């Protein structure tokens, strides 16, 4: 049989934040290419690609 690679998908939610800023700390991510998707009410409002 072939070993299937699974994509790791991480989701999270935040309680209401009093400021209009969101910080993403990428210190513990492995080197590679990532896609960050920002959604509101199940609609994509911003997608950005970055490398670490």
C-alpha positions, 0 to 999 in steps of 0.5 A: 500500500502507498503511504498517504500524506495528510495535510495538517490544517490548524484552526483557531478562534479568538475571543473579542479583542479590544484592539483592531490588531492581530499578531501572528507569531511564526517562530515555531513554524518550520521553514517553508511556504505558507498561506494565511487566509482571513475569513469573516462569516465563512467568506474569504476576505484576505489571502496572503502567501509568505515564506519562513 
